[in-house]
Amino acid sequence: HLADLEKLADLREGELSTAESQNTDLHPCPLCPEEKFKACYSHKLHRHLQNLHWKVSVEFEGYRMCICHLSCRPVKPNLVGDQTLSKMGAHYHCIICSATIVRRTDMIGHINRHVNKGETESRFITVRAPKSSYKVVKESATDVQVLPNYSTPQKTDSYFNPKMKLNRQLIFCALAVLAGERKPIECLDAFGATGIMGLQWAKHLRNSVKVTINDCNENSVTMIKENCHLNKMKVKLNTREEDNDETVGNGEENSDTIEVTKMDANVVMHLRSFDFIHLDPFGTSVNYLDSAFRNVRNLGIVSLTSTDISSLYAKAQHVALRHYGCNIVRTEYYKELAARTVIAAVTRAATRCNKGIEVLLAVALEHFVLVVVRVLRGPTPADDSAKKVRYLIHCQWCEERVFQKEGNMMEENPYQQLPCDCHGSMPGKTAVLLGPLWSGALFNTGFLRRMLLEAVQYGLDEAQPLLKTLVCEAECTTLKHPSTHSPGDENKQEECGVYIRTPNTSAESYLVHGKRKSEEVLRGAAKRQRAEHSAEHPPFYYNIHRHSIKGMNMPKLNKFLYYLSEDGYRVSRTHFDPMGVRTNAPLAQFKTVLMKYSTPTYVGAQAEGEVPAATVITVEECYENPSSPSSGCRIWLEQQHL
């Protein structure tokens, strides 16, 4: 209160000498130096404290931080001739961290940042954050309490992004598949934040996993322990500073116990071995790959989520070169290029530890790039993986691309490897060398099918459509019937809309969701699928809109997939691009088929009973085709004597 400032003045007076206190009734200001405010009578001091210090104070949890003019924060001296004028600046003292802030608005923002991070305990007074400021978020039957601004990583330590729910479900499915292979497995969430991911693992998989949640931030570790108690989980503390382990809760350690560690992610991965490691730092994860592959067990799984999409999606190419050692440019297949860039960095880190990798899953969406790999110990798998990291030749005119051939011998004309002839018809250099990139497969079909079974079993609705798309993309087929049913539910099949041609007739049949036209068609497609299962899916994809012909109506995407498959090419849709087509057809054949089955714009409009708003035609075209929609233009031209 204001009276407390006056008490400070009385204390200051009590510290004066006895002679001074008897001969004067003047009171100095406790927050101003003597050269700024001389001692005065009590009524004048009261006005000074009220108008200067109290009026511009900052309030926090019932306390006020008043402005201070003492020599706590010296201002840089000004040199005037040979004299040095030292000036003391006005400032505030933070009640939480004792920092000195000059401006009042900066002080308010400084206090708000402390509150958003949950740092409300003062060094001088005990002030606990009110429980009403916490918010409880529920995801996949797991409750976590989060701080204000929990979705902004710059404003909170315990970061929680609701948009990454799909990412967490995919990682859970991968862990569930590994838990079905061997149990129990030791899994690590290296960057716990709120602990939501590790809590979901322990809550649903129970005895199959031994979960360790790590974070280097003290506030995040406190939040993780509180969330464990919120979900009725026991906490086993194992910090670097303490040698003893402490189990919170009654009874011995069981399947509901989660180990919480507070140390750097590189340290915890160097100290212990794990079967499953997930890396999800804020930004790139290349700084933690060496530690992850050093102690991961054989046939274990390493998953990493990269959120530095500005560099991976070729918006900041110099950052991609600095972090991943990879040269990339913006292309139509930039998302797959980002996934192959991350896998190349993972491969190099694994091979340095004499380990190879098998890519199980690679997903690149709007907010993140997720890569899941299986670790294969030994120099032979390491050599095989290293051979799959190659450079990519990319044509900048037509966007045709091909991986560089193996071997150390230099070619006189590397443009000959490209299927296109842009180098001969266009001036200058037409292609760029991208990479090094991962040239192997991006998916494991069997692993994806088992992930889909786990998603159905645990009711992960958001992951199921994506996993079905990934299964079809891995098999490079347009007929989607992932085996998500149990052996007793053989009659329950799920189809997607694709155009097929029946064996007996040339008519096209269309399979709609939930309806089956012909058993013979499905059996024929299954045989073709088994024949192509052994072949690796084609690298990269083409965007049908990117290569469309101006003034022509493209066929529907499912029809176009059928037309390409009729020509003997493998085709499928891709999760990287909703209008992308993954195929082994060269770009020239892709454009030929697209041109063959495209129709002129005005013909398509006439078929739909519409007339386009404006059509640019010549006078000769008006007279050559009297039945065209431009007959009205011909009549007008005749009236104008043209």
Secondary structure, DSSP 8 states (H G I E B T S, - for coil): -HHHHHHHHHHHHHTS-HHHHHH---B--TTS-TTTS--B-HHHHHHHIIIIIITT-EEETTEEE--B-STTSB---EEETTEEE--B--BEE-TTT--EESSHHHHHHHHHHHHHTT----SSS-----GGG-EEEEETTEEEEE-TTTT-GGG-SS---GGGHHHHHHHHHHHHHHHHHSSSEEEEES--TT-HHHHHHHHHHGGGEEEEEE-S-HHHHHHHHHHHHHTT-EEEE--SS--S-EEESSSS--TTEEEEE-S-HHHHHHH--EEEEEE--SS--GGGHHHHHHHEEEEEEEEEEE--HHHHTTSSHHHHHHHH--B----TTHHHHHHHHHHHHHHHHHHHTTEEEEEEEEEE-SS-EEEEEEEEESHHHHHHHHHTEEEEEEETTT--EEE--SSS---S-GGGGSSS-HHHHSSS--EEEEEEEE-S-S--HHHHHHHHHHHHHTT-TTHHHHHHHHHHHHHT-S------S-GGGTT-------EEE-SS-S-EEE--TT----HHHHHHHHHHHHHHHSS---S--EETTTT--TTEE---HHHHHHHHHHTT--EEE-SS-TTEEEESS-HHHHHHHHHHT-EEHHHHHHHTT---S-----HHHHHH-TTSTTHHHHHHHHHTT-
